[in-house]
Amino acid sequence: MSESRFNNVSPLDFRYYGSDETLKELLGPYVTERGRVASEAMVEAAAVKTLAEWGVCSEEVAAEVAAAAEGICAEEVAAEEERIHHNIRALVNVLRNKVSDEAKPYVHLCLTSFDVIDTAVAWRLKQAAYKVVLPQLCELQNVLIELARREAEQVQMGRTHGQHAVPITFGFALVGFISRLDGRMTAIKAAADNLRGKVSGAVGAYNAGRLFFSQPEKFEADVLAHLSLEASPTSTQIVEPEFMADYYHALISTFGVLADLADDMRHLQRTEIAEVGEKFEAGQVGSSTMPHKRNPWNFENVKSMWKTFMPRMVTIYADQLSEHQRDLSNSASSRFSPEVIVGLMDSVRRLKRVMSKLVTDEGRMEENFNMTAGMVAAEPAYILLAAQGHPDAHETMRRLTLEAQANGRPLWELLSEDDEIATYLEELSDEQKAMLKDPHGYSGIAAEKTRSVCAECERRLEALMGSLG
């Protein structure tokens, strides 16, 4: 009888990861205890395989250990650890019990615990990036690109400091996030590729390896090559921690981009803005007491998850410190780090679902635009007047906007009636005057920029996916 999920402690297990069967299948080999044991057994098998290649043991022994590693049972290893109170020695004992007496001596030969642990962690995290994190982010990126292209021409009032600024398009508002996400995916790929392992022994000086090999560093490289990893340039009992810090920084800074996107989409659903909306499903409830509510809860969830996992970076930085060649002060803390991957992937999948169904209200965007449409013409008016030689165009336009606001009159009317600037206005083209009357066209190259950024990021996305194999 399986343990009820309602007895779990972590919300990841009973609410997010635990309730998403697809996510469990994708991430399970890389973030679970079962995945940990399997990857550590894989490292042990890679070491014996390399011993055989170097003539220390037979190919038959290597094959025997590899078969035992593939059939490793996490429950069996846990039971042995409960007996002897050492995780890697428990793994070694279980493996040794599954092979012949001839093979037994070569299991864990020349290795120390963290040769196995750090190398297995690097393998799992690299595989997680290649098999899950980057493909899922690519799917989200495709959704955002499609949406940005759809909205490339949709005029929207730009906002700074929560105030109306000058016109953009909604597609342009999205491509900033598309570009930022593109940069973060590149960073994740680079950090994953740079994760390192070690087979350098108890304090990193190859003491045990030197008993057998004149080139223990070459032996290390050969073991790690079987796992598609490179060696840490130096190591103590552990791999240089900065490779791991870079990896998690790339993940958490990606989470920040997603949280920023979610926060913008949340604010655009405020009653007084109401320019976009989450598509509500049949039977969905927005409030326990207010039936009319349609809360942006999915976007709020992404921001909330980011708030949970962003501070984990502090712990990862703290784990850079290890006394002399090794202490256990990161033993517990580092076990929680893979949860960052789970939280990030839950949010990526959530955003992918919601953004693919995002509803935009063009009428509401137009209403909001018209609230201050006349006022935003102040910037192009000031620039055009200054270009015509007006000695203090900015102050003149500031004065006229205050007057327009006070009297409720269109800014263009006040411009046309002002004798001080009449001669300057005469020098403007008909197109420039039309734009001052109706600043809808004052959106710069927002639409063109949207399309060019989408095209470039799409090209880079294809290259990235191709590099994942």
VOGU-3710 file (C-alpha; in Angstrom, 3 decimals, decimal comma):
1> msesrfnnvs> 0,000/0,000/0,000  1,560/3,276/-1,110  1,990/6,204/1,248  -0,704/8,857/0,820  0,486/12,098/-0,757  -1,432/13,904/1,980  1,216/12,746/4,445  3,944/14,594/2,530  5,637/17,636/4,019  6,749/19,545/0,933
11> pldfryygsd> 4,102/21,254/-1,230  6,244/20,264/-4,201  5,377/16,640/-3,547  1,674/16,875/-2,784  0,634/19,915/-4,853  3,007/20,668/-7,726  5,506/17,997/-8,767  3,569/15,193/-7,093  0,328/15,946/-8,913  1,883/16,377/-12,366
21> etlkellgpy> 2,523/12,918/-13,772  4,273/14,289/-16,856  6,662/16,381/-14,786  7,376/13,422/-12,513  8,239/11,273/-15,502  10,458/13,975/-17,008  12,362/14,961/-13,867  12,281/11,760/-11,836  15,646/10,377/-13,025  17,401/13,612/-12,041
31> vtergrvase> 15,794/14,972/-8,858  14,609/11,947/-6,865  16,417/9,695/-4,425  15,920/6,804/-6,836  17,598/8,868/-9,521  20,437/9,725/-7,162  21,173/6,095/-6,360  21,005/5,082/-10,024  23,408/7,838/-11,104  25,892/7,018/-8,343
41> amveaaavkt> 25,837/3,381/-9,387  26,483/4,539/-12,940  29,617/6,371/-11,779  30,841/3,242/-10,010  30,301/1,235/-13,198  32,113/3,853/-15,312  35,130/3,630/-13,000  35,311/-0,166/-13,301  34,861/0,039/-17,066  37,856/2,376/-17,197
51> laewgvcsee> 39,858/0,024/-14,964  39,216/-2,661/-17,573  40,279/-0,352/-20,382  43,508/0,330/-18,491  44,131/-3,394/-18,007  43,573/-3,453/-14,242  40,617/-5,851/-14,446  38,926/-7,868/-17,173  36,164/-6,744/-19,514  34,009/-9,491/-17,991
61> vaaevaaaae> 34,367/-7,897/-14,562  33,411/-4,499/-15,982  30,340/-5,979/-17,672  29,335/-7,707/-14,455  29,533/-4,481/-12,450  27,680/-2,546/-15,154  24,821/-5,051/-15,058  24,655/-4,827/-11,269  24,622/-1,022/-11,458  21,758/-1,012/-13,944
71> gicaeevaae> 19,711/-3,206/-11,628  20,470/-1,264/-8,454  17,596/-1,050/-5,988  17,276/2,225/-4,081  15,344/0,567/-1,279  18,096/-1,998/-0,818  20,751/0,716/-0,637  18,652/2,672/1,873  18,298/-0,389/4,087  22,053/-0,938/4,024
81> eerihhnira> 22,664/2,734/4,835  20,323/2,402/7,797  22,548/-0,418/9,026  25,998/1,123/8,493  25,189/4,874/8,450  27,162/5,720/5,300  25,416/6,329/2,002  28,157/5,561/-0,524  29,551/2,577/1,360  25,998/1,268/1,447
91> lvnvlrnkvs> 25,851/1,565/-2,341  29,213/-0,158/-2,667  28,142/-3,009/-0,399  24,960/-3,599/-2,381  26,873/-3,581/-5,661  29,507/-5,958/-4,294  26,796/-8,348/-3,137  25,485/-8,533/-6,707  28,781/-9,501/-8,382  31,216/-12,406/-8,254
101> deakpyvhlc> 34,174/-12,637/-5,901  36,412/-11,853/-8,869  34,631/-8,542/-9,456  34,193/-7,486/-5,830  37,670/-5,936/-5,338  37,233/-3,501/-8,226  34,005/-1,882/-7,033  34,941/1,575/-5,705  38,666/0,909/-6,190  40,662/4,192/-5,946
111> ltsfdvidta> 37,456/6,177/-5,368  36,294/8,276/-2,453  32,660/9,044/-1,664  32,639/12,449/-3,300  34,250/11,184/-6,451  30,958/9,362/-6,800  28,610/11,962/-5,296  29,871/15,104/-7,053  30,282/13,356/-10,378  26,785/11,876/-10,162
121> vawrlkqaay> 25,302/15,255/-9,243  26,993/16,887/-12,233  25,687/14,145/-14,525  22,122/14,452/-13,205  22,018/18,229/-13,456  23,491/18,267/-16,947  20,982/15,659/-18,084  18,146/17,590/-16,426  19,150/20,692/-18,374  19,405/18,820/-21,674
131> kvvlpqlcel> 16,375/16,559/-21,333  13,908/18,734/-19,415  14,822/22,312/-18,511  15,911/23,594/-21,912  13,275/21,717/-23,963  10,516/23,003/-21,679  11,851/26,565/-21,876  12,029/26,248/-25,652  8,356/25,281/-25,739  7,470/28,322/-23,641
141> qnvlielarr> 9,617/30,533/-25,868  7,728/29,314/-28,939  4,432/30,211/-27,268  5,702/33,710/-26,467  7,055/34,251/-29,979  3,736/33,243/-31,512  1,873/35,602/-29,193  4,267/38,501/-29,823  3,899/38,121/-33,580  0,137/38,053/-33,232
151> eaeqvqmgrt> 0,225/41,286/-31,227  3,057/43,004/-33,127  0,802/45,812/-34,433  -1,568/46,101/-31,464  -0,997/49,592/-30,088  -0,729/49,740/-26,315  0,141/52,569/-24,001  3,653/52,134/-22,672  4,058/52,577/-18,953  6,916/53,645/-16,704
161> hgqhavpitf> 6,590/54,059/-12,933  2,990/52,842/-13,313  2,173/55,927/-15,422  1,303/56,297/-19,091  4,477/57,060/-21,055  4,487/56,831/-24,880  2,897/54,291/-27,234  4,327/50,846/-27,936  2,657/47,669/-29,136  1,718/44,714/-26,991
171> gfalvgfisr> 3,980/42,524/-29,097  6,877/44,837/-28,287  6,062/44,525/-24,581  6,492/40,762/-24,929  9,715/40,657/-26,948  11,700/42,090/-24,055  10,891/38,929/-22,130  11,574/36,783/-25,196  15,039/38,292/-25,564  15,794/37,958/-21,859
181> ldgrmtaika> 14,660/34,341/-21,864  16,850/33,673/-24,892  19,859/34,963/-22,976  19,044/32,862/-19,930  18,668/29,669/-21,966  22,099/30,306/-23,436  23,425/30,745/-19,887  21,803/27,505/-18,707  23,296/25,577/-21,619  26,767/27,018/-20,969
191> aadnlrgkvs> 26,573/26,307/-17,235  25,297/22,764/-17,807  28,098/22,072/-20,278  30,606/23,310/-17,720  29,501/21,100/-14,834  32,461/19,018/-13,668  33,160/15,702/-11,992  36,165/14,294/-10,178  38,017/11,005/-9,681  40,881/12,447/-7,666
201> gavgaynagr> 40,518/10,645/-4,364  40,109/11,540/-0,730  41,717/14,997/-0,754  41,996/15,588/-4,486  45,706/14,768/-4,803  45,194/11,415/-6,591  46,860/9,561/-3,695  45,081/6,268/-4,343  45,155/6,573/-8,125  48,893/7,120/-8,119
211> lffsqpekfe> 49,338/3,657/-6,595  48,202/2,175/-9,904  48,684/4,783/-12,608  51,538/7,003/-13,677  48,918/9,358/-15,118  46,010/9,395/-12,660  44,603/12,561/-14,228  44,290/10,722/-17,534  42,469/7,898/-15,752  40,120/10,492/-14,242
221> advlahlsle> 39,458/12,024/-17,652  38,690/8,618/-19,133  36,190/7,759/-16,378  34,417/11,096/-16,787  34,364/10,798/-20,572  32,039/7,811/-20,182  29,633/10,239/-18,480  30,142/13,118/-20,936  31,800/15,214/-18,229  35,133/16,933/-17,786
231> asptstqive> 37,242/17,018/-14,640  37,343/19,908/-12,221  40,657/21,743/-12,856  41,521/21,147/-9,213  39,589/19,449/-6,492  39,872/18,715/-2,833  37,567/15,990/-1,658  34,951/17,909/-3,639  34,655/19,551/-7,038  35,253/23,292/-7,208
241> pefmadyyha> 31,825/24,606/-6,143  31,644/27,514/-8,571  30,500/25,298/-11,448  27,418/24,372/-9,438  26,858/27,961/-8,339  26,928/29,117/-11,955  24,390/26,457/-12,914  21,915/27,406/-10,222  22,444/31,105/-10,858  21,420/30,520/-14,473
251> listfgvlad> 18,279/28,692/-13,326  17,271/31,210/-10,689  17,906/34,245/-12,888  15,706/32,527/-15,499  13,067/32,185/-12,810  13,368/35,953/-12,285  12,559/36,645/-15,946  9,474/34,430/-15,712  8,360/36,097/-12,475  8,719/39,525/-14,093
261> laddmrhlqr> 6,635/38,415/-17,074  4,010/36,938/-14,769  3,889/40,108/-12,699  3,335/42,275/-15,787  0,560/39,992/-17,009  -0,987/40,098/-13,541  -1,007/43,906/-13,479  -2,484/44,092/-16,966  -5,471/42,172/-15,565  -6,226/44,762/-12,888
271> teiaevgekf> -9,828/45,961/-13,096  -8,751/49,493/-13,961  -6,455/48,225/-16,775  -8,050/44,936/-17,938  -6,078/44,651/-21,184  -5,373/40,918/-20,979  -6,902/37,984/-19,180  -6,385/34,346/-18,304  -8,852/32,162/-20,112  -11,199/30,824/-17,441
281> eagqvgsstm> -12,169/27,183/-17,767  -15,726/25,955/-17,368  -16,549/25,602/-13,696  -13,511/27,578/-12,517  -14,096/29,661/-9,385  -12,327/32,975/-8,761  -13,360/33,634/-5,173  -14,963/31,722/-2,340  -17,386/34,565/-1,671  -17,400/36,872/-4,741
291> phkrnpwnfe> -18,762/34,963/-7,747  -17,784/37,736/-10,176  -14,047/37,504/-9,452  -11,596/36,218/-12,096  -8,296/36,302/-10,294  -4,964/36,056/-12,190  -3,980/33,217/-9,918  -1,684/31,375/-12,310  0,519/34,417/-12,803  0,460/35,048/-9,069
301> nvksmwktfm> 1,559/31,465/-8,494  4,626/31,927/-10,702  5,669/35,013/-8,768  5,054/33,203/-5,500  7,171/30,226/-6,578  9,975/32,596/-7,571  9,798/34,156/-4,094  10,221/30,674/-2,647  13,204/29,580/-4,714  15,096/32,797/-5,420
311> prmvtiyadq> 16,477/32,972/-1,838  17,883/29,433/-2,261  20,724/31,085/-4,185  22,039/32,424/-0,889  22,413/28,867/0,388  24,176/27,817/-2,797  26,629/30,684/-2,377  27,125/29,669/1,266  27,913/26,146/0,083  30,984/27,497/-1,703
321> lsehqrdlsn> 32,690/27,368/1,702  34,127/24,059/2,869  36,795/23,859/5,562  40,228/22,708/4,333  39,741/19,775/1,962  36,178/19,007/3,021  33,590/19,380/5,749  29,953/18,341/5,966  28,411/21,789/6,410  26,737/21,518/2,988
331> sassrfspev> 25,651/17,912/3,417  22,037/18,734/4,277  21,688/22,059/2,465  22,830/20,772/-0,923  20,196/18,037/-0,886  17,478/20,676/-1,261  19,051/22,348/-4,317  17,357/20,168/-6,993  14,024/21,512/-5,764  14,918/24,696/-7,662
341> ivglmdsvrr> 14,647/22,710/-10,900  11,267/21,308/-9,882  9,867/24,721/-8,933  11,174/26,319/-12,111  9,747/23,602/-14,345  6,351/23,760/-12,646  6,258/27,494/-13,358  7,454/27,080/-16,948  4,729/24,558/-17,657  2,147/26,776/-15,972
351> lkrvmsklvt> 3,158/29,826/-18,024  3,167/27,756/-21,201  -0,447/26,745/-20,566  -1,659/30,197/-19,605  0,210/32,262/-22,189  -0,950/29,962/-24,999  -4,531/30,885/-24,077  -3,966/34,544/-23,163  -6,901/36,728/-24,134  -6,197/40,320/-25,199
361> degrmeenfn> -8,859/43,029/-25,115  -8,117/45,387/-28,004  -11,030/47,633/-27,100  -9,780/48,087/-23,579  -6,266/48,828/-24,829  -7,770/51,552/-27,009  -9,785/52,999/-24,124  -6,703/53,129/-21,919  -4,685/54,663/-24,746  -7,249/57,404/-25,237
371> mtagmvaaep> -7,147/58,363/-21,563  -3,878/60,201/-22,151  -3,421/59,976/-25,908  -3,279/63,744/-26,321  -0,765/64,147/-23,529  1,765/61,665/-24,929  2,087/63,884/-27,997  4,026/66,239/-25,735  7,254/64,293/-26,287  7,252/64,307/-30,120
381> ayillaaqgh> 6,012/67,917/-30,082  8,866/69,020/-27,850  11,445/67,169/-29,970  10,071/68,500/-33,268  9,884/72,076/-31,964  13,424/71,867/-30,632  14,594/70,566/-33,990  13,022/73,631/-35,607  15,056/75,888/-33,341  12,627/76,636/-30,494
391> pdahetmrrl> 14,835/77,861/-27,614  12,885/76,206/-24,766  10,565/73,630/-26,300  10,498/71,329/-23,282  9,270/74,043/-20,909  6,701/75,225/-23,439  5,253/71,752/-23,803  5,275/71,222/-20,041  3,227/74,394/-19,645  0,777/73,403/-22,376
401> tleaqangrp> 0,237/69,907/-20,980  -0,602/71,362/-17,573  -3,077/73,706/-19,241  -4,600/70,872/-21,261  -5,040/68,781/-18,118  -6,531/71,673/-16,166  -9,001/72,658/-18,883  -9,748/69,232/-20,298  -8,833/70,354/-23,797  -6,888/68,360/-26,423
411> lwellsedde> -3,199/69,192/-26,438  -3,225/69,655/-30,212  -5,781/72,474/-29,928  -3,592/74,362/-27,477  -0,583/73,819/-29,718  -2,446/75,207/-32,708  -3,617/78,278/-30,806  -0,275/79,192/-29,233  1,171/82,167/-31,119  4,636/81,541/-29,704
421> iatyleelsd> 5,006/78,251/-31,553  2,842/78,891/-34,628  5,821/79,605/-36,872  7,561/76,422/-35,744  4,462/74,324/-36,444  4,293/75,689/-39,969  7,644/74,020/-40,668  6,342/70,561/-39,794  5,244/68,097/-42,470  1,639/67,026/-42,796
431> eqkamlkdph> 2,630/63,592/-41,513  4,251/65,098/-38,410  1,217/67,262/-37,712  -1,093/64,265/-38,136  0,971/62,313/-35,642  0,699/65,159/-33,087  -3,075/65,181/-33,547  -3,303/61,397/-33,244  -0,261/59,812/-31,556  -1,297/56,228/-32,370
441> gysgiaaekt> 1,446/56,272/-34,951  4,052/57,429/-32,441  5,211/53,913/-31,590  8,649/54,100/-33,119  9,731/50,802/-34,623  7,913/48,733/-32,012  6,222/46,478/-34,576  9,344/46,048/-36,677  11,486/45,406/-33,603  8,986/42,821/-32,420
451> rsvcaecerr> 9,254/40,887/-35,658  13,037/41,114/-35,914  13,604/39,994/-32,312  11,165/37,125/-32,762  12,948/36,019/-35,934  16,395/36,175/-34,329  15,312/34,379/-31,152  13,539/31,743/-33,219  16,741/31,136/-35,174  18,732/30,848/-31,953
461> lealmgslg> 16,076/28,573/-30,502  16,406/26,149/-33,402  20,182/26,137/-32,995  19,870/25,500/-29,269  17,475/22,614/-29,706  19,758/21,167/-32,368  22,688/21,281/-29,944  20,789/19,247/-27,351  20,765/16,199/-29,602
//
